[in-house]
């Protein structure tokens, strides 16, 4: 059975038995920081979908109005003009065969991977390395594209991916607790709106069944996400 430290238990004692308003929950998290580092604020949503049906998968990306507060390292698999454009846009790592070989060896020191459609012919072979880490480029998330410069800029600016796991849960970071409250509210609202808009046509009943906000070292707070 999991146990928590005294700091966590002290914070948990202040949690009320209710469903919080979004701004109220963020205010609580900011007022109950317990770590020496700048904690990340996270949104977790339980979706009302049939996880066994492929037509009810929920996945996409959304640009956060105020970024994530994190320095994002972008690797781009491309050659020629697309590689030059990626470098000019600020990509941290750019290459083709050489970069693919490096990743084959287990190197994954980046947060986002972008690839041109041509490069994907070989990048797909990196599934065993990139897949488990959620780094495989995908057209649905805008990371398989010929416009590598735009993909790099969007990733650096704070584009985050939301993806349902096999249990129907989505968990997404939406900023740092050092952010002002309005910025965290806007970032979180952008993600909630994006997830709601991604509702599969085949989904029945309540789509967003449960929503919880938490911080890296903090407690989870139920949040009202009704329209």
Secondary structure, 3 states (H helix, E strand, C coil): CCCCCHHHHHHHCCCCCCCECHHHHHHHHHHCCCCCCCCEEEEEEEECCCCCCHHHCCEEEEECCCCCCCCCCEEEECCHHHHHHHHHHCCCEEECHHHHHHHHCCCCCCCEEEECCCCHHHHHHHHHHHHHHCCCCCHHHCCECCCHHHHHHHHHHCEEEEECCCCCEEEEEEEECCCCHHHHHHHHHHHHHHHHHCCCCCCCCCCEEEEEEEECCCCCEEECCCC
